[in-house]
Amino acid sequence: MAESRNYFEEVYEVVRLIPAGRVTTYGAIARYLSLRAGARMVGWAMNASHGHDVPAHRVINSIGVLSGKHFFGDPDRMQQLLEAEGVRVENDRVTDFQKVFWDPSAELSL
């Protein structure tokens, strides 16, 4: 019998590897893990990540917007966490997105 995958835990493992001061996207994680439900599955995992020691603030949408900020209690908390790591954010968007983007497919190997 095939072993079932724990998709959320796989997502959390990748997110834990994102260096401080860098960000990645829901889609980049989904591509790396070959998730059928794609970026949505990663979003669901991030929404459920509180209490799992996961730096969810480092996961943003594909155009650099802090789309998950409302899941941090205080809507400014995600920005505060990123800025504490040196990531510049203006109007809920990472300003140097391409510079700080971390692609798990390029940085990691399965």
C-alpha atoms as a printed R data frame, in Angstrom:
    type eleno elety resid chain resno      x      y      z
1   ATOM     1    CA   MET     A     1  0.000  0.000  0.000
2   ATOM     2    CA   ALA     A     2  1.343  3.415 -0.946
3   ATOM     3    CA   GLU     A     3  2.187  5.764  1.902
4   ATOM     4    CA   SER     A     4 -0.017  8.852  1.956
5   ATOM     5    CA   ARG     A     5  1.632 12.273  1.808
6   ATOM     6    CA   ASN     A     6  1.195 14.942  4.436
7   ATOM     7    CA   TYR     A     7  1.071 17.895  2.044
8   ATOM     8    CA   PHE     A     8  0.887 20.562  4.716
9   ATOM     9    CA   GLU     A     9  3.976 19.204  6.484
10  ATOM    10    CA   GLU     A    10  5.849 19.080  3.155
11  ATOM    11    CA   VAL     A    11  4.960 22.734  2.592
12  ATOM    12    CA   TYR     A    12  6.095 23.609  6.123
13  ATOM    13    CA   GLU     A    13  9.426 21.853  5.574
14  ATOM    14    CA   VAL     A    14 10.103 24.001  2.495
15  ATOM    15    CA   VAL     A    15  8.969 27.220  4.186
16  ATOM    16    CA   ARG     A    16 11.300 26.544  7.122
17  ATOM    17    CA   LEU     A    17 14.197 26.574  4.637
18  ATOM    18    CA   ILE     A    18 13.487 30.084  3.300
19  ATOM    19    CA   PRO     A    19 16.333 32.253  4.581
20  ATOM    20    CA   ALA     A    20 15.547 35.325  6.663
21  ATOM    21    CA   GLY     A    21 15.386 38.367  4.418
22  ATOM    22    CA   ARG     A    22 14.088 36.358  1.458
23  ATOM    23    CA   VAL     A    23 10.576 35.542  0.215
24  ATOM    24    CA   THR     A    24  9.006 32.950 -2.027
25  ATOM    25    CA   THR     A    25  5.582 32.460 -3.556
26  ATOM    26    CA   TYR     A    26  2.756 30.008 -3.072
27  ATOM    27    CA   GLY     A    27  3.202 28.907 -6.685
28  ATOM    28    CA   ALA     A    28  6.967 28.392 -6.400
29  ATOM    29    CA   ILE     A    29  6.455 26.058 -3.441
30  ATOM    30    CA   ALA     A    30  3.656 24.211 -5.261
31  ATOM    31    CA   ARG     A    31  5.836 23.707 -8.344
32  ATOM    32    CA   TYR     A    32  8.735 22.452 -6.248
33  ATOM    33    CA   LEU     A    33  6.511 19.928 -4.453
34  ATOM    34    CA   SER     A    34  4.460 19.043 -7.582
35  ATOM    35    CA   LEU     A    35  1.227 19.714 -5.728
36  ATOM    36    CA   ARG     A    36 -1.882 18.992 -7.784
37  ATOM    37    CA   ALA     A    37 -3.918 21.696 -6.073
38  ATOM    38    CA   GLY     A    38 -1.051 24.093 -6.676
39  ATOM    39    CA   ALA     A    39 -0.754 27.456 -5.010
40  ATOM    40    CA   ARG     A    40 -4.148 27.061 -3.321
41  ATOM    41    CA   MET     A    41 -2.883 24.053 -1.374
42  ATOM    42    CA   VAL     A    42  0.126 26.071 -0.212
43  ATOM    43    CA   GLY     A    43 -2.206 28.905  0.809
44  ATOM    44    CA   TRP     A    44 -4.346 26.523  2.841
45  ATOM    45    CA   ALA     A    45 -1.215 25.190  4.533
46  ATOM    46    CA   MET     A    46 -0.014 28.710  5.352
47  ATOM    47    CA   ASN     A    47 -3.422 29.614  6.793
48  ATOM    48    CA   ALA     A    48 -3.164 26.569  9.072
49  ATOM    49    CA   SER     A    49  0.512 27.050  9.954
50  ATOM    50    CA   HIS     A    50  0.132 29.033 13.164
51  ATOM    51    CA   GLY     A    51  1.569 27.023 16.023
52  ATOM    52    CA   HIS     A    52  3.788 24.952 13.708
53  ATOM    53    CA   ASP     A    53  6.966 27.084 13.949
54  ATOM    54    CA   VAL     A    54  6.728 28.101 10.279
55  ATOM    55    CA   PRO     A    55  7.902 31.518  8.996
56  ATOM    56    CA   ALA     A    56  4.701 31.973  6.981
57  ATOM    57    CA   HIS     A    57  5.388 35.706  6.568
58  ATOM    58    CA   ARG     A    58  8.017 34.788  3.951
59  ATOM    59    CA   VAL     A    59  5.398 33.378  1.568
60  ATOM    60    CA   ILE     A    60  3.688 35.942 -0.659
61  ATOM    61    CA   ASN     A    61  1.777 35.927 -3.925
62  ATOM    62    CA   SER     A    62  3.328 35.847 -7.393
63  ATOM    63    CA   ILE     A    63  3.448 39.622 -7.822
64  ATOM    64    CA   GLY     A    64  4.940 40.336 -4.406
65  ATOM    65    CA   VAL     A    65  1.753 41.243 -2.541
66  ATOM    66    CA   LEU     A    66  1.283 40.272  1.123
67  ATOM    67    CA   SER     A    67 -1.954 38.472  0.313
68  ATOM    68    CA   GLY     A    68 -1.916 36.408  3.525
69  ATOM    69    CA   LYS     A    69 -1.530 39.348  5.895
70  ATOM    70    CA   HIS     A    70 -5.013 38.987  7.377
71  ATOM    71    CA   PHE     A    71 -4.083 35.605  8.866
72  ATOM    72    CA   PHE     A    72 -1.548 37.186 11.239
73  ATOM    73    CA   GLY     A    73 -4.093 38.704 13.638
74  ATOM    74    CA   ASP     A    74 -2.826 42.267 13.228
75  ATOM    75    CA   PRO     A    75 -2.947 43.140  9.499
76  ATOM    76    CA   ASP     A    76  0.424 44.935  9.813
77  ATOM    77    CA   ARG     A    77  2.196 41.996 11.490
78  ATOM    78    CA   MET     A    78  3.315 40.270  8.261
79  ATOM    79    CA   GLN     A    79  4.912 43.491  7.020
80  ATOM    80    CA   GLN     A    80  6.563 44.099 10.397
81  ATOM    81    CA   LEU     A    81  8.100 40.607 10.394
82  ATOM    82    CA   LEU     A    82  9.447 41.041  6.852
83  ATOM    83    CA   GLU     A    83 10.826 44.502  7.553
84  ATOM    84    CA   ALA     A    84 12.560 43.184 10.698
85  ATOM    85    CA   GLU     A    85 14.433 40.830  8.341
86  ATOM    86    CA   GLY     A    86 15.391 43.664  5.974
87  ATOM    87    CA   VAL     A    87 12.693 43.128  3.331
88  ATOM    88    CA   ARG     A    88 11.273 46.437  2.099
89  ATOM    89    CA   VAL     A    89  7.475 46.628  1.830
90  ATOM    90    CA   GLU     A    90  5.379 49.497  0.488
91  ATOM    91    CA   ASN     A    91  1.604 49.447  0.080
92  ATOM    92    CA   ASP     A    92  1.460 45.745  1.039
93  ATOM    93    CA   ARG     A    93  3.957 44.803 -1.683
94  ATOM    94    CA   VAL     A    94  7.608 43.705 -1.489
95  ATOM    95    CA   THR     A    95  9.505 46.434 -3.324
96  ATOM    96    CA   ASP     A    96 12.588 44.472 -4.434
97  ATOM    97    CA   PHE     A    97 10.652 41.299 -5.180
98  ATOM    98    CA   GLN     A    98 13.012 39.862 -7.812
99  ATOM    99    CA   LYS     A    99 16.044 40.655 -5.655
100 ATOM   100    CA   VAL     A   100 14.735 38.880 -2.547
101 ATOM   101    CA   PHE     A   101 12.825 36.082 -4.313
102 ATOM   102    CA   TRP     A   102 13.955 32.600 -3.221
103 ATOM   103    CA   ASP     A   103 13.052 29.837 -5.654
104 ATOM   104    CA   PRO     A   104 12.996 26.411 -3.986
105 ATOM   105    CA   SER     A   105 13.336 24.671 -7.362
106 ATOM   106    CA   ALA     A   106 16.652 26.459 -7.918
107 ATOM   107    CA   GLU     A   107 17.881 26.394 -4.314
108 ATOM   108    CA   LEU     A   108 16.873 22.863 -3.293
109 ATOM   109    CA   SER     A   109 16.920 19.434 -4.869
110 ATOM   110    CA   LEU     A   110 14.385 16.712 -4.085
